[in-house]
Every structure is written in C-alpha cells, then in structure tokens.
Amino acid sequence: MSDAYAPIKKKCTYWREHRSDDDRFDSRIKAADKRVECSCFVEGKAWQVTASTIPSDCPDRLHCRYYIKHG
C-alpha cells in the first residue's frame, strides 16, 4: 500500500488505514488478526487495531475539529 492519502468512503475524510508491514507477509497470522494502524491525517492521533476490529469511523469523530464525512 502506498502512503498516498485517499479518503475512505463513509469515513472521516482525514482517516487513514495502514496495514502492518510486519504482518502483511506472515502467513501464520489469520487475515482478521493482522494489525492495522488507523490514524487521523490532520491531527496525528493513531490507534492500532486488528483487521477484524477496524472502527467504522474515526473514534475521535465527536472531538476532532477537522472531522469531515466523506461520500
């Protein structure tokens, strides 16, 4: 995955999801258990979750001053 910024439909415009490079090629880890770093593109807050628990939107959406819904 490139680091290029692209908004994710139905989520905060500034939300980014990046799959862990350490887990990406490890076949012993189930797809649902692979780590994903979720971050706010503008404010720099980040959360590490598993692929099966990626939030449906930014957890800080009620407090993020740059929150803009995409699509």
All heavy atoms as a GROMACS GRO file, in nm:
protein
  583
    1MET      N    1   0.084  -0.118   0.000
    1MET     CA    2   0.000   0.000   0.000
    1MET      C    3   0.088   0.124   0.000
    1MET      O    4   0.185   0.133   0.071
    1MET     CB    5  -0.086  -0.002   0.126
    1MET     CG    6  -0.170   0.120   0.144
    1MET     SD    7  -0.270   0.102   0.295
    1MET     CE    8  -0.326   0.267   0.308
    2SER      N    9   0.054   0.220  -0.082
    2SER     CA   10   0.134   0.341  -0.084
    2SER      C   11   0.092   0.432   0.030
    2SER      O   12  -0.016   0.420   0.085
    2SER     CB   13   0.116   0.413  -0.219
    2SER     OG   14  -0.010   0.476  -0.222
    3ASP      N   15   0.176   0.527   0.062
    3ASP     CA   16   0.144   0.622   0.168
    3ASP      C   17   0.058   0.737   0.115
    3ASP      O   18   0.030   0.830   0.187
    3ASP     CB   19   0.271   0.676   0.231
    3ASP     CG   20   0.326   0.579   0.334
    3ASP    OD1   21   0.253   0.487   0.373
    3ASP    OD2   22   0.442   0.596   0.374
    4ALA      N   23   0.022   0.731  -0.012
    4ALA     CA   24  -0.061   0.838  -0.069
    4ALA      C   25  -0.193   0.846   0.007
    4ALA      O   26  -0.253   0.745   0.040
    4ALA     CB   27  -0.086   0.810  -0.216
    5TYR      N   28  -0.236   0.968   0.032
    5TYR     CA   29  -0.360   0.989   0.106
    5TYR      C   30  -0.480   0.971   0.015
    5TYR      O   31  -0.483   1.024  -0.094
    5TYR     CB   32  -0.358   1.130   0.164
    5TYR     CG   33  -0.494   1.176   0.210
    5TYR    CD1   34  -0.556   1.116   0.319
    5TYR    CD2   35  -0.560   1.276   0.143
    5TYR    CE1   36  -0.680   1.157   0.359
    5TYR    CE2   37  -0.685   1.318   0.184
    5TYR     CZ   38  -0.745   1.258   0.292
    5TYR     OH   39  -0.868   1.299   0.332
    6ALA      N   40  -0.575   0.892   0.058
    6ALA     CA   41  -0.700   0.874  -0.016
    6ALA      C   42  -0.812   0.858   0.086
    6ALA      O   43  -0.804   0.773   0.173
    6ALA     CB   44  -0.693   0.752  -0.106
    7PRO      N   45  -0.918   0.940   0.078
    7PRO     CA   46  -1.028   0.927   0.173
    7PRO      C   47  -1.101   0.795   0.155
    7PRO      O   48  -1.106   0.741   0.045
    7PRO     CB   49  -1.120   1.046   0.142
    7PRO     CG   50  -1.080   1.092   0.007
    7PRO     CD   51  -0.939   1.049  -0.016
    8ILE      N   52  -1.154   0.742   0.263
    8ILE     CA   53  -1.227   0.615   0.262
    8ILE      C   54  -1.375   0.647   0.268
    8ILE      O   55  -1.420   0.718   0.357
    8ILE     CB   56  -1.185   0.528   0.381
    8ILE    CG1   57  -1.035   0.501   0.375
    8ILE    CG2   58  -1.263   0.398   0.383
    8ILE    CD1   59  -0.978   0.438   0.499
    9LYS      N   60  -1.451   0.596   0.173
    9LYS     CA   61  -1.595   0.624   0.169
    9LYS      C   62  -1.662   0.591   0.302
    9LYS      O   63  -1.629   0.493   0.366
    9LYS     CB   64  -1.662   0.545   0.058
    9LYS     CG   65  -1.643   0.606  -0.078
    9LYS     CD   66  -1.734   0.538  -0.180
    9LYS     CE   67  -1.715   0.599  -0.316
    9LYS     NZ   68  -1.797   0.715  -0.341
   10LYS      N   69  -1.754   0.677   0.342
   10LYS     CA   70  -1.835   0.662   0.463
   10LYS      C   71  -1.754   0.684   0.592
   10LYS      O   72  -1.800   0.652   0.700
   10LYS     CB   73  -1.904   0.526   0.468
   10LYS     CG   74  -1.979   0.494   0.342
   10LYS     CD   75  -2.125   0.506   0.363
   10LYS     CE   76  -2.192   0.464   0.232
   10LYS     NZ   77  -2.326   0.489   0.222
   11LYS      N   78  -1.631   0.732   0.580
   11LYS     CA   79  -1.550   0.761   0.698
   11LYS      C   80  -1.503   0.905   0.694
   11LYS      O   81  -1.521   0.975   0.595
   11LYS     CB   82  -1.429   0.667   0.704
   11LYS     CG   83  -1.466   0.522   0.729
   11LYS     CD   84  -1.347   0.440   0.769
   11LYS     CE   85  -1.388   0.296   0.795
   11LYS     NZ   86  -1.278   0.218   0.849
   12CYS      N   87  -1.441   0.947   0.802
   12CYS     CA   88  -1.383   1.081   0.808
   12CYS      C   89  -1.288   1.099   0.690
   12CYS      O   90  -1.208   1.010   0.659
   12CYS     CB   91  -1.306   1.097   0.939
   12CYS     SG   92  -1.212   1.249   0.952
   13THR      N   93  -1.296   1.214   0.624
   13THR     CA   94  -1.211   1.241   0.507
   13THR      C   95  -1.063   1.228   0.541
   13THR      O   96  -0.982   1.193   0.457
   13THR     CB   97  -1.240   1.383   0.454
   13THR    OG1   98  -1.376   1.387   0.413
   13THR    CG2   99  -1.154   1.417   0.336
   14TYR      N  100  -1.027   1.257   0.665
   14TYR     CA  101  -0.885   1.257   0.705
   14TYR      C  102  -0.839   1.124   0.764
   14TYR      O  103  -0.729   1.113   0.815
   14TYR     CB  104  -0.860   1.370   0.804
   14TYR     CG  105  -0.895   1.504   0.747
   14TYR    CD1  106  -1.004   1.575   0.794
   14TYR    CD2  107  -0.821   1.558   0.642
   14TYR    CE1  108  -1.037   1.698   0.739
   14TYR    CE2  109  -0.854   1.681   0.587
   14TYR     CZ  110  -0.963   1.751   0.636
   14TYR     OH  111  -0.996   1.871   0.582
   15TRP      N  112  -0.921   1.024   0.760
   15TRP     CA  113  -0.891   0.894   0.819
   15TRP      C  114  -0.800   0.813   0.726
   15TRP      O  115  -0.822   0.808   0.606
   15TRP     CB  116  -1.023   0.820   0.840
   15TRP     CG  117  -1.014   0.688   0.910
   15TRP    CD1  118  -1.025   0.565   0.850
   15TRP    CD2  119  -0.997   0.664   1.047
   15TRP    NE1  120  -1.016   0.466   0.944
   15TRP    CE2  121  -0.999   0.526   1.067
   15TRP    CE3  122  -0.979   0.745   1.158
   15TRP    CZ2  123  -0.984   0.468   1.191
   15TRP    CZ3  124  -0.965   0.686   1.280
   15TRP    CH2  125  -0.967   0.549   1.295
   16ARG      N  126  -0.699   0.749   0.782
   16ARG     CA  127  -0.612   0.662   0.704
   16ARG      C  128  -0.599   0.528   0.773
   16ARG      O  129  -0.597   0.522   0.895
   16ARG     CB  130  -0.471   0.722   0.689
   16ARG     CG  131  -0.466   0.843   0.604
   16ARG     CD  132  -0.327   0.871   0.555
   16ARG     NE  133  -0.231   0.882   0.666
   16ARG     CZ  134  -0.104   0.912   0.649
   16ARG    NH1  135  -0.056   0.934   0.530
   16ARG    NH2  136  -0.023   0.919   0.751
   17GLU      N  137  -0.589   0.422   0.695
   17GLU     CA  138  -0.568   0.288   0.748
   17GLU      C  139  -0.444   0.229   0.679
   17GLU      O  140  -0.435   0.232   0.557
   17GLU     CB  141  -0.689   0.200   0.721
   17GLU     CG  142  -0.814   0.247   0.792
   17GLU     CD  143  -0.940   0.176   0.750
   17GLU    OE1  144  -0.930   0.079   0.670
   17GLU    OE2  145  -1.049   0.215   0.794
   18HIS      N  146  -0.351   0.181   0.758
   18HIS     CA  147  -0.228   0.125   0.703
   18HIS      C  148  -0.201  -0.011   0.764
   18HIS      O  149  -0.186  -0.023   0.886
   18HIS     CB  150  -0.111   0.219   0.730
   18HIS     CG  151   0.019   0.170   0.676
   18HIS    ND1  152   0.048   0.171   0.541
   18HIS    CD2  153   0.125   0.114   0.737
   18HIS    CE1  154   0.169   0.119   0.523
   18HIS    NE2  155   0.217   0.083   0.641
   19ARG      N  156  -0.198  -0.113   0.684
   19ARG     CA  157  -0.173  -0.248   0.733
   19ARG      C  158  -0.027  -0.262   0.775
   19ARG      O  159   0.062  -0.210   0.711
   19ARG     CB  160  -0.209  -0.350   0.627
   19ARG     CG  161  -0.354  -0.337   0.588
   19ARG     CD  162  -0.410  -0.462   0.525
   19ARG     NE  163  -0.550  -0.443   0.493
   19ARG     CZ  164  -0.650  -0.472   0.575
   19ARG    NH1  165  -0.626  -0.523   0.693
   19ARG    NH2  166  -0.775  -0.451   0.540
   20SER      N  167  -0.005  -0.332   0.883
   20SER     CA  168   0.130  -0.352   0.936
   20SER      C  169   0.217  -0.428   0.838
   20SER      O  170   0.180  -0.535   0.790
   20SER     CB  171   0.122  -0.430   1.068
   20SER     OG  172   0.250  -0.474   1.107
   21ASP      N  173   0.333  -0.371   0.807
   21ASP     CA  174   0.426  -0.438   0.716
   21ASP      C  175   0.477  -0.568   0.777
   21ASP      O  176   0.506  -0.664   0.706
   21ASP     CB  177   0.544  -0.346   0.683
   21ASP     CG  178   0.503  -0.231   0.594
   21ASP    OD1  179   0.406  -0.246   0.517
   21ASP    OD2  180   0.568  -0.125   0.601
   22ASP      N  181   0.489  -0.574   0.911
   22ASP     CA  182   0.537  -0.694   0.978
   22ASP      C  183   0.439  -0.811   0.960
   22ASP      O  184   0.480  -0.926   0.953
   22ASP     CB  185   0.559  -0.669   1.126
   22ASP     CG  186   0.675  -0.574   1.152
   22ASP    OD1  187   0.763  -0.562   1.064
   22ASP    OD2  188   0.676  -0.512   1.259
   23ASP      N  189   0.309  -0.778   0.959
   23ASP     CA  190   0.208  -0.884   0.948
   23ASP      C  191   0.171  -0.919   0.805
   23ASP      O  192   0.119  -1.027   0.779
   23ASP     CB  193   0.079  -0.840   1.019
   23ASP     CG  194   0.096  -0.827   1.169
   23ASP    OD1  195   0.207  -0.858   1.219
   23ASP    OD2  196   0.000  -0.786   1.236
   24ARG      N  197   0.195  -0.829   0.714
   24ARG     CA  198   0.147  -0.843   0.576
   24ARG      C  199   0.187  -0.976   0.512
   24ARG      O  200   0.107  -1.040   0.445
   24ARG     CB  201   0.198  -0.728   0.491
   24ARG     CG  202   0.137  -0.729   0.352
   24ARG     CD  203   0.183  -0.613   0.271
   24ARG     NE  204   0.142  -0.489   0.335
   24ARG     CZ  205   0.162  -0.370   0.285
   24ARG    NH1  206   0.223  -0.357   0.171
   24ARG    NH2  207   0.123  -0.262   0.348
   25PHE      N  208   0.310  -1.018   0.531
   25PHE     CA  209   0.360  -1.138   0.464
   25PHE      C  210   0.374  -1.258   0.557
   25PHE      O  211   0.429  -1.360   0.519
   25PHE     CB  212   0.492  -1.108   0.395
   25PHE     CG  213   0.481  -0.995   0.296
   25PHE    CD1  214   0.536  -0.872   0.322
   25PHE    CD2  215   0.412  -1.013   0.177
   25PHE    CE1  216   0.524  -0.768   0.232
   25PHE    CE2  217   0.399  -0.911   0.086
   25PHE     CZ  218   0.455  -0.787   0.113
   26ASP      N  219   0.324  -1.245   0.680
   26ASP     CA  220   0.333  -1.355   0.776
   26ASP      C  221   0.210  -1.445   0.760
   26ASP      O  222   0.101  -1.412   0.804
   26ASP     CB  223   0.341  -1.300   0.919
   26ASP     CG  224   0.377  -1.406   1.021
   26ASP    OD1  225   0.355  -1.526   0.993
   26ASP    OD2  226   0.426  -1.369   1.129
   27SER      N  227   0.228  -1.560   0.699
   27SER     CA  228   0.116  -1.649   0.669
   27SER      C  229   0.061  -1.718   0.794
   27SER      O  230  -0.046  -1.778   0.789
   27SER     CB  231   0.157  -1.753   0.565
   27SER     OG  232   0.265  -1.830   0.614
   28ARG      N  233   0.133  -1.709   0.906
   28ARG     CA  234   0.085  -1.772   1.030
   28ARG      C  235  -0.025  -1.689   1.096
   28ARG      O  236  -0.098  -1.739   1.180
   28ARG     CB  237   0.201  -1.790   1.127
   28ARG     CG  238   0.306  -1.888   1.076
   28ARG     CD  239   0.427  -1.886   1.163
   28ARG     NE  240   0.487  -1.752   1.155
   28ARG     CZ  241   0.585  -1.707   1.232
   28ARG    NH1  242   0.636  -1.784   1.325
   28ARG    NH2  243   0.634  -1.587   1.217
   29ILE      N  244  -0.036  -1.563   1.058
   29ILE     CA  245  -0.138  -1.475   1.117
   29ILE      C  246  -0.260  -1.474   1.027
   29ILE      O  247  -0.251  -1.447   0.908
   29ILE     CB  248  -0.083  -1.332   1.133
   29ILE    CG1  249   0.044  -1.332   1.219
   29ILE    CG2  250  -0.189  -1.241   1.194
   29ILE    CD1  251   0.113  -1.199   1.225
   30LYS      N  252  -0.375  -1.502   1.086
   30LYS     CA  253  -0.500  -1.500   1.010
   30LYS      C  254  -0.529  -1.358   0.964
   30LYS      O  255  -0.494  -1.262   1.032
   30LYS     CB  256  -0.616  -1.551   1.095
   30LYS     CG  257  -0.605  -1.696   1.133
   30LYS     CD  258  -0.722  -1.736   1.221
   30LYS     CE  259  -0.707  -1.880   1.265
   30LYS     NZ  260  -0.811  -1.920   1.358
   31ALA      N  261  -0.597  -1.346   0.850
   31ALA     CA  262  -0.626  -1.213   0.794
   31ALA      C  263  -0.697  -1.122   0.894
   31ALA      O  264  -0.667  -1.004   0.906
   31ALA     CB  265  -0.709  -1.228   0.667
   32ALA      N  266  -0.791  -1.178   0.968
   32ALA     CA  267  -0.868  -1.098   1.065
   32ALA      C  268  -0.782  -1.049   1.181
   32ALA      O  269  -0.817  -0.951   1.247
   32ALA     CB  270  -0.985  -1.180   1.118
   33ASP      N  271  -0.670  -1.116   1.207
   33ASP     CA  272  -0.585  -1.081   1.320
   33ASP      C  273  -0.466  -0.993   1.282
   33ASP      O  274  -0.387  -0.955   1.368
   33ASP     CB  275  -0.532  -1.207   1.388
   33ASP     CG  276  -0.645  -1.289   1.450
   33ASP    OD1  277  -0.747  -1.228   1.487
   33ASP    OD2  278  -0.630  -1.412   1.460
   34LYS      N  279  -0.452  -0.961   1.154
   34LYS     CA  280  -0.340  -0.876   1.111
   34LYS      C  281  -0.362  -0.734   1.161
   34LYS      O  282  -0.473  -0.683   1.162
   34LYS     CB  283  -0.326  -0.880   0.959
   34LYS     CG  284  -0.283  -1.019   0.915
   34LYS     CD  285  -0.238  -1.025   0.773
   34LYS     CE  286  -0.192  -1.168   0.743
   34LYS     NZ  287  -0.115  -1.180   0.624
   35ARG      N  288  -0.254  -0.672   1.207
   35ARG     CA  289  -0.263  -0.539   1.266
   35ARG      C  290  -0.278  -0.430   1.159
   35ARG      O  291  -0.220  -0.437   1.052
   35ARG     CB  292  -0.138  -0.511   1.349
   35ARG     CG  293  -0.130  -0.599   1.472
   35ARG     CD  294   0.001  -0.583   1.541
   35ARG     NE  295   0.105  -0.639   1.454
   35ARG     CZ  296   0.236  -0.635   1.481
   35ARG    NH1  297   0.278  -0.578   1.590
   35ARG    NH2  298   0.322  -0.688   1.399
   36VAL      N  299  -0.356  -0.330   1.196
   36VAL     CA  300  -0.380  -0.215   1.109
   36VAL      C  301  -0.362  -0.091   1.195
   36VAL      O  302  -0.413  -0.083   1.306
   36VAL     CB  303  -0.524  -0.218   1.052
   36VAL    CG1  304  -0.549  -0.095   0.966
   36VAL    CG2  305  -0.548  -0.345   0.972
   37GLU      N  306  -0.286   0.006   1.144
   37GLU     CA  307  -0.275   0.132   1.215
   37GLU      C  308  -0.373   0.230   1.152
   37GLU      O  309  -0.371   0.253   1.031
   37GLU     CB  310  -0.134   0.189   1.207
   37GLU     CG  311  -0.122   0.319   1.285
   37GLU     CD  312   0.018   0.373   1.291
   37GLU    OE1  313   0.104   0.306   1.350
   37GLU    OE2  314   0.040   0.482   1.236
   38CYS      N  315  -0.461   0.285   1.234
   38CYS     CA  316  -0.558   0.382   1.188
   38CYS      C  317  -0.514   0.517   1.243
   38CYS      O  318  -0.476   0.527   1.360
   38CYS     CB  319  -0.696   0.349   1.242
   38CYS     SG  320  -0.754   0.185   1.194
   39SER      N  321  -0.518   0.620   1.160
   39SER     CA  322  -0.475   0.750   1.209
   39SER      C  323  -0.557   0.862   1.148
   39SER      O  324  -0.616   0.848   1.043
   39SER     CB  325  -0.326   0.771   1.177
   39SER     OG  326  -0.306   0.772   1.037
   40CYS      N  327  -0.557   0.974   1.221
   40CYS     CA  328  -0.620   1.096   1.172
   40CYS      C  329  -0.515   1.171   1.093
   40CYS      O  330  -0.411   1.208   1.146
   40CYS     CB  331  -0.672   1.180   1.288
   40CYS     SG  332  -0.748   1.334   1.234
   41PHE      N  333  -0.540   1.192   0.966
   41PHE     CA  334  -0.444   1.252   0.873
   41PHE      C  335  -0.397   1.390   0.919
   41PHE      O  336  -0.283   1.427   0.901
   41PHE     CB  337  -0.510   1.261   0.735
   41PHE     CG  338  -0.421   1.309   0.626
   41PHE    CD1  339  -0.312   1.236   0.585
   41PHE    CD2  340  -0.449   1.429   0.560
   41PHE    CE1  341  -0.231   1.279   0.482
   41PHE    CE2  342  -0.368   1.472   0.457
   41PHE     CZ  343  -0.260   1.399   0.418
   42VAL      N  344  -0.485   1.466   0.981
   42VAL     CA  345  -0.452   1.603   1.020
   42VAL      C  346  -0.400   1.612   1.163
   42VAL      O  347  -0.295   1.670   1.187
   42VAL     CB  348  -0.575   1.695   1.004
   42VAL    CG1  349  -0.545   1.834   1.056
   42VAL    CG2  350  -0.618   1.700   0.859
   43GLU      N  351  -0.470   1.552   1.257
   43GLU     CA  352  -0.434   1.570   1.398
   43GLU      C  353  -0.326   1.475   1.448
   43GLU      O  354  -0.272   1.494   1.554
   43GLU     CB  355  -0.560   1.559   1.484
   43GLU     CG  356  -0.657   1.671   1.455
   43GLU     CD  357  -0.756   1.695   1.565
   43GLU    OE1  358  -0.772   1.607   1.651
   43GLU    OE2  359  -0.817   1.802   1.564
   44GLY      N  360  -0.298   1.371   1.372
   44GLY     CA  361  -0.189   1.282   1.408
   44GLY      C  362  -0.220   1.178   1.514
   44GLY      O  363  -0.132   1.107   1.559
   45LYS      N  364  -0.346   1.167   1.557
   45LYS     CA  365  -0.382   1.064   1.654
   45LYS      C  366  -0.382   0.930   1.582
   45LYS      O  367  -0.419   0.921   1.466
   45LYS     CB  368  -0.519   1.092   1.713
   45LYS     CG  369  -0.521   1.217   1.798
   45LYS     CD  370  -0.655   1.240   1.861
   45LYS     CE  371  -0.654   1.366   1.945
   45LYS     NZ  372  -0.785   1.395   2.001
   46ALA      N  373  -0.342   0.825   1.653
   46ALA     CA  374  -0.335   0.693   1.589
   46ALA      C  375  -0.384   0.585   1.684
   46ALA      O  376  -0.373   0.598   1.806
   46ALA     CB  377  -0.193   0.664   1.546
   47TRP      N  378  -0.439   0.480   1.627
   47TRP     CA  379  -0.487   0.364   1.700
   47TRP      C  380  -0.437   0.241   1.629
   47TRP      O  381  -0.436   0.236   1.505
   47TRP     CB  382  -0.640   0.360   1.702
   47TRP     CG  383  -0.702   0.480   1.764
   47TRP    CD1  384  -0.741   0.494   1.895
   47TRP    CD2  385  -0.736   0.604   1.702
   47TRP    NE1  386  -0.795   0.618   1.916
   47TRP    CE2  387  -0.793   0.687   1.799
   47TRP    CE3  388  -0.721   0.653   1.572
   47TRP    CZ2  389  -0.836   0.817   1.771
   47TRP    CZ3  390  -0.764   0.782   1.544
   47TRP    CH2  391  -0.821   0.862   1.642
   48GLN      N  392  -0.395   0.139   1.701
   48GLN     CA  393  -0.359   0.012   1.639
   48GLN      C  394  -0.467  -0.090   1.672
   48GLN      O  395  -0.499  -0.111   1.788
   48GLN     CB  396  -0.223  -0.038   1.685
   48GLN     CG  397  -0.182  -0.164   1.609
   48GLN     CD  398  -0.036  -0.195   1.625
   48GLN    OE1  399   0.048  -0.117   1.588
   48GLN    NE2  400  -0.008  -0.310   1.683
   49VAL      N  401  -0.524  -0.150   1.569
   49VAL     CA  402  -0.632  -0.246   1.585
   49VAL      C  403  -0.602  -0.366   1.497
   49VAL      O  404  -0.504  -0.367   1.422
   49VAL     CB  405  -0.768  -0.183   1.544
   49VAL    CG1  406  -0.803  -0.067   1.636
   49VAL    CG2  407  -0.768  -0.138   1.400
   50THR      N  408  -0.686  -0.468   1.505
   50THR     CA  409  -0.672  -0.580   1.412
   50THR      C  410  -0.767  -0.558   1.295
   50THR      O  411  -0.862  -0.480   1.305
   50THR     CB  412  -0.705  -0.714   1.480
   50THR    OG1  413  -0.840  -0.710   1.528
   50THR    CG2  414  -0.609  -0.743   1.596
   51ALA      N  415  -0.745  -0.626   1.186
   51ALA     CA  416  -0.826  -0.608   1.066
   51ALA      C  417  -0.974  -0.633   1.094
   51ALA      O  418  -1.060  -0.570   1.035
   51ALA     CB  419  -0.776  -0.700   0.955
   52SER      N  420  -1.004  -0.723   1.186
   52SER     CA  421  -1.144  -0.754   1.216
   52SER      C  422  -1.210  -0.651   1.307
   52SER      O  423  -1.331  -0.653   1.325
   52SER     CB  424  -1.156  -0.893   1.279
   52SER     OG  425  -1.090  -0.895   1.404
   53THR      N  426  -1.130  -0.561   1.365
   53THR     CA  427  -1.189  -0.462   1.457
   53THR      C  428  -1.166  -0.318   1.413
   53THR      O  429  -1.172  -0.226   1.494
   53THR     CB  430  -1.132  -0.480   1.600
   53THR    OG1  431  -0.989  -0.460   1.597
   53THR    CG2  432  -1.165  -0.617   1.656
   54ILE      N  433  -1.142  -0.296   1.284
   54ILE     CA  434  -1.124  -0.160   1.235
   54ILE      C  435  -1.253  -0.082   1.262
   54ILE      O  436  -1.361  -0.127   1.225
   54ILE     CB  437  -1.092  -0.158   1.084
   54ILE    CG1  438  -0.956  -0.221   1.057
   54ILE    CG2  439  -1.094  -0.014   1.030
   54ILE    CD1  440  -0.921  -0.235   0.911
   55PRO      N  441  -1.243   0.033   1.326
   55PRO     CA  442  -1.364   0.111   1.355
   55PRO      C  443  -1.437   0.152   1.227
   55PRO      O  444  -1.375   0.172   1.123
   55PRO     CB  445  -1.310   0.236   1.427
   55PRO     CG  446  -1.175   0.197   1.476
   55PRO     CD  447  -1.123   0.096   1.379
   56SER      N  448  -1.568   0.164   1.237
   56SER     CA  449  -1.647   0.204   1.121
   56SER      C  450  -1.622   0.350   1.086
   56SER      O  451  -1.652   0.395   0.977
   56SER     CB  452  -1.795   0.181   1.147
   56SER     OG  453  -1.836   0.259   1.258
   57ASP      N  454  -1.564   0.424   1.178
   57ASP     CA  455  -1.528   0.563   1.154
   57ASP      C  456  -1.429   0.605   1.262
   57ASP      O  457  -1.400   0.529   1.354
   57ASP     CB  458  -1.653   0.651   1.158
   57ASP     CG  459  -1.637   0.777   1.075
   57ASP    OD1  460  -1.524   0.807   1.034
   57ASP    OD2  461  -1.737   0.845   1.049
   58CYS      N  462  -1.379   0.726   1.254
   58CYS     CA  463  -1.280   0.775   1.350
   58CYS      C  464  -1.337   0.773   1.491
   58CYS      O  465  -1.443   0.831   1.516
   58CYS     CB  466  -1.241   0.918   1.312
   58CYS     SG  467  -1.126   0.994   1.427
   59PRO      N  468  -1.268   0.708   1.586
   59PRO     CA  469  -1.317   0.702   1.724
   59PRO      C  470  -1.326   0.841   1.789
   59PRO      O  471  -1.401   0.861   1.883
   59PRO     CB  472  -1.213   0.617   1.797
   59PRO     CG  473  -1.139   0.545   1.691
   59PRO     CD  474  -1.147   0.630   1.568
   60ASP      N  475  -1.251   0.936   1.737
   60ASP     CA  476  -1.247   1.070   1.795
   60ASP      C  477  -1.334   1.168   1.716
   60ASP      O  478  -1.319   1.288   1.726
   60ASP     CB  479  -1.102   1.119   1.798
   60ASP     CG  480  -1.080   1.225   1.902
   60ASP    OD1  481  -1.151   1.224   2.005
   60ASP    OD2  482  -0.991   1.310   1.880
   61ARG      N  483  -1.426   1.115   1.636
   61ARG     CA  484  -1.504   1.200   1.544
   61ARG      C  485  -1.584   1.308   1.614
   61ARG      O  486  -1.612   1.412   1.555
   61ARG     CB  487  -1.595   1.114   1.458
   61ARG     CG  488  -1.705   1.043   1.533
   61ARG     CD  489  -1.781   0.949   1.440
   61ARG     NE  490  -1.871   0.863   1.515
   61ARG     CZ  491  -1.837   0.750   1.575
   61ARG    NH1  492  -1.711   0.708   1.568
   61ARG    NH2  493  -1.924   0.678   1.640
   62LEU      N  494  -1.623   1.286   1.740
   62LEU     CA  495  -1.703   1.387   1.811
   62LEU      C  496  -1.618   1.502   1.864
   62LEU      O  497  -1.669   1.606   1.903
   62LEU     CB  498  -1.780   1.322   1.926
   62LEU     CG  499  -1.878   1.213   1.884
   62LEU    CD1  500  -1.943   1.151   2.007
   62LEU    CD2  501  -1.983   1.265   1.788
   63HIS      N  502  -1.485   1.484   1.864
   63HIS     CA  503  -1.396   1.585   1.920
   63HIS      C  504  -1.294   1.638   1.818
   63HIS      O  505  -1.227   1.736   1.846
   63HIS     CB  506  -1.320   1.529   2.040
   63HIS     CG  507  -1.410   1.471   2.143
   63HIS    ND1  508  -1.489   1.549   2.225
   63HIS    CD2  509  -1.440   1.344   2.175
   63HIS    CE1  510  -1.561   1.471   2.303
   63HIS    NE2  511  -1.533   1.346   2.275
   64CYS      N  512  -1.284   1.575   1.703
   64CYS     CA  513  -1.184   1.615   1.603
   64CYS      C  514  -1.233   1.743   1.533
   64CYS      O  515  -1.340   1.744   1.472
   64CYS     CB  516  -1.166   1.504   1.499
   64CYS     SG  517  -1.048   1.544   1.370
   65ARG      N  518  -1.154   1.850   1.542
   65ARG     CA  519  -1.202   1.976   1.484
   65ARG      C  520  -1.195   1.976   1.332
   65ARG      O  521  -1.249   2.063   1.268
   65ARG     CB  522  -1.124   2.093   1.541
   65ARG     CG  523  -0.978   2.083   1.526
   65ARG     CD  524  -0.904   2.179   1.614
   65ARG     NE  525  -0.770   2.125   1.623
   65ARG     CZ  526  -0.663   2.195   1.635
   65ARG    NH1  527  -0.669   2.325   1.648
   65ARG    NH2  528  -0.546   2.138   1.638
   66TYR      N  529  -1.127   1.876   1.272
   66TYR     CA  530  -1.118   1.868   1.127
   66TYR      C  531  -1.207   1.760   1.068
   66TYR      O  532  -1.196   1.727   0.952
   66TYR     CB  533  -0.974   1.839   1.084
   66TYR     CG  534  -0.878   1.946   1.130
   66TYR    CD1  535  -0.791   1.925   1.235
   66TYR    CD2  536  -0.876   2.070   1.067
   66TYR    CE1  537  -0.703   2.023   1.276
   66TYR    CE2  538  -0.789   2.170   1.108
   66TYR     CZ  539  -0.704   2.146   1.213
   66TYR     OH  540  -0.618   2.244   1.254
   67TYR      N  541  -1.295   1.704   1.147
   67TYR     CA  542  -1.379   1.593   1.101
   67TYR      C  543  -1.470   1.636   0.986
   67TYR      O  544  -1.549   1.729   0.999
   67TYR     CB  545  -1.463   1.539   1.216
   67TYR     CG  546  -1.551   1.424   1.175
   67TYR    CD1  547  -1.500   1.296   1.172
   67TYR    CD2  548  -1.683   1.444   1.138
   67TYR    CE1  549  -1.579   1.189   1.135
   67TYR    CE2  550  -1.763   1.337   1.100
   67TYR     CZ  551  -1.710   1.211   1.098
   67TYR     OH  552  -1.789   1.106   1.060
   68ILE      N  553  -1.458   1.570   0.873
   68ILE     CA  554  -1.544   1.592   0.758
   68ILE      C  555  -1.582   1.456   0.704
   68ILE      O  556  -1.495   1.374   0.674
   68ILE     CB  557  -1.474   1.674   0.648
   68ILE    CG1  558  -1.434   1.812   0.702
   68ILE    CG2  559  -1.563   1.688   0.526
   68ILE    CD1  560  -1.348   1.891   0.607
   69LYS      N  561  -1.708   1.427   0.692
   69LYS     CA  562  -1.754   1.298   0.641
   69LYS      C  563  -1.731   1.290   0.491
   69LYS      O  564  -1.752   1.387   0.419
   69LYS     CB  565  -1.902   1.282   0.673
   69LYS     CG  566  -1.952   1.141   0.659
   69LYS     CD  567  -1.912   1.058   0.777
   69LYS     CE  568  -1.986   0.926   0.774
   69LYS     NZ  569  -1.942   0.837   0.877
   70HIS      N  570  -1.685   1.175   0.443
   70HIS     CA  571  -1.660   1.156   0.300
   70HIS      C  572  -1.766   1.065   0.242
   70HIS      O  573  -1.791   0.958   0.295
   70HIS     CB  574  -1.522   1.094   0.279
   70HIS     CG  575  -1.493   1.058   0.137
   70HIS    ND1  576  -1.468   1.153   0.042
   70HIS    CD2  577  -1.489   0.940   0.074
   70HIS    CE1  578  -1.447   1.094  -0.074
   70HIS    NE2  579  -1.461   0.964  -0.057
   71GLY      N  580  -1.822   1.106   0.129
   71GLY     CA  581  -1.914   1.026   0.049
   71GLY      C  582  -2.021   0.963   0.124
   71GLY      O  583  -2.086   0.873   0.106
   0.00000   0.00000   0.00000
